Amino acid sequence: MSCPPMAAATGPVVDADYLKDIDKARRRLRALIYAKQCAPIMLRLAYIFSSLFPTLYISLLYDIRDSPEEGRLPNPTQGPSHLRDVFYRMGLSDRDIVALSGGHTLGRAHAERSGFEGPWTKEPFKFDNSYFVELTKGESQGLLKLPTDKALMEDPKFRELVLLYAKDEEAFFEDYALSHKKLSELGFSSAAWTKLRALLWLQHLKALLGFTRRAK
């Protein structure tokens, strides 16, 4: 069955300037991916995703560049001392380590990338404290626990935080938001933020003027 003639006119009207802006954004996105500078993309996606959860608020700054250094991500086959070596180098604490590990409540591991396969929680598309609840239960059929996950229960200081977050979801949300912000803003400079704000205001002004002209 074909749609009535008027149905096509009910959608938004997209003009040529809008299509040009979309094409420009697409080229910039591809350039970032090609240059392996994906940090701005991931930060933007993380910010948008966090808005889906009213209890999880994260304010982020976007003038971040991917670091060329190797070895900044923890090896999933290692234990507590390795986690501290990696995160302490970045100025992060034990609380940050455990809170950020809670990000495993979302998604799953892929064998072709890490050598491990499977989700950490029963609802891998829901952001909650179930990662920590599952850690307190030990091995669970169908759920993944990396050596670095198990390390959180083996170390007394880490374990104390795991038990806290398993019991108090609000405490996890609050600490995760703070830790995510700290990790995301590593390498940020206030001068860069001042420049970025000026550029954002300029873009906003241009868009406003363009909209006003088209409306006349």
DOPAGU-21507 format. One record per residue (C-alpha): x negated, y, z negated; residue in three letters. Coordinates in pm, whole numbers, plus 50000, padded with zeros to 5 digits. Each point is the difference from the previous one (the first is absolute). Layout:
BEGIN
XYZALA...
// end
This chain:
BEGIN
500005000050000MET498565033950097SER500065029549762CYS502405028850061PRO498445029450188PRO500085022149689MET498034974949788ALA496735009350169ALA500455036349897ALA500384992549629THR496284993449943GLY497335026649933PRO498885021150293VAL496264996450057VAL498405027850203ASP496754999650197ALA498015017949727ASP500984973549746TYR498894972250234LEU496675017850051LYS499505001849622ASP500764962949966ILE497524991650276ASP497365021749834LYS500574983049664ALA499754966050170ARG496635009150155ARG498665012549667ARG501164968449827LEU498304978150259ARG496815020549970ALA499924994849622LEU500504962650038ILE497364997850274TYR497525019049780ALA500904977249707LYS501035030349795GLN503224985349869CYS499965015349652ALA502305029450092PRO502464975750158ILE500044976349703MET500355028649751LEU502945014550189ARG501704965950018LEU499354994049628ALA501515033749913TYR503114993850211ILE500354964749862PHE499765012049640SER502995022850062SER502164968750028LEU499544994649626PHE501465028049783PRO497814989949705THR496765000850200LEU498825034950090TYR496595005450157ILE498795033650130SER497154995550244LEU497545022150184LEU499314990150358TYR496585013850092ASP498344966349940ILE497624981950233ARG499134963250007ASP496684992749835SER497354983250216PRO498644981649697GLU500394962449979GLU500824980249689GLY502555024149857ARG502784974149994LEU499944972449737PRO499204964650109ASN503154979449923PRO497904969949895THR498255018149713GLN500745006749633GLY500305028549746PRO496405012450017SER500225003550378HIS503255019649973LEU498385024049755ARG496895003750218ASP502145010150299VAL502475022949825PHE497635015749747TYR497845012150292ARG503005020350112MET500575014749655GLY503044978349927LEU500844983349669SER501244966249877ASP503525014349994ARG499615010850363ASP498774965350099ILE503004982349849VAL502575025750113ALA498734999950359LEU499994962050001SER503745003349947GLY500215010650363GLY499964962750073HIS503644999449901THR500555010450364LEU499084980450311GLY497924968750038ARG496474988350076ALA499104988250350HIS497504971950051ALA498465015450311GLU499055031149802ARG499154988149650SER499944962250015GLY503064998849774PHE503654996150097GLU503305007949832GLY501925025749792PRO499285008549637TRP503655004349903THR503384984950084LYS501235033050146GLU496995014050190PRO501995029650137PHE501035012849658LYS497715022249794PHE500304990849634ASP497924984249721ASN500604964050112SER496314995950094TYR499105002949632PHE502904978449889VAL498784972550235GLU496445003349869LEU501204992749647THR501684967850122LYS496844984550142GLY500144980050323GLU503325001850188SER500854978950301GLN500095020250321GLY498395030849846LEU496415011150047LEU497545007849723LYS496575010950118LEU496954995349778PRO500095037849947THR503644997049890ASP499184972649751LYS497115021249873ALA502525024949865LEU501244973649756MET496534987049914GLU498555033349887ASP501375012049661PRO500255036850098LYS501604992450335PHE502354974849839ARG501265025849750GLU501085022650288LEU501554971350196VAL502184991349700LEU500975036649960LEU501085003650363TYR501824966649997ALA502065012549707LYS500345036950093ASP500685007450368GLU500175037549942GLU496494999849854ALA498784982150313PHE501715024950232PHE498485029649815GLU496484985649992ASP500164987550358TYR500985034450131ALA497075016249817LEU497504973350109SER501195000450361HIS499545037750008LYS496484997749852LYS498934973450248LEU501555017950298SER498365033349926GLU496434987449969LEU497805022550213GLY502565028050010PHE498805036249980SER502015030549892SER498605020150293ALA501374974250242ALA503415001949832TRP500075038150035THR499234996750371LYS502614972750040LEU502715020849833ARG499275029150234ALA500294977150303LEU503264985249871LEU501515034549948TRP498905010350349LEU501634969250153GLN503175006549800HIS500095036250118LEU499514989950365LYS502774974249973ALA502335025449839LEU499315026350267LEU500504974250275GLY503314988949850PHE501155036449971THR499175007150365ARG501864968950121ARG503015009349788ALA500335034450164LYS
// end
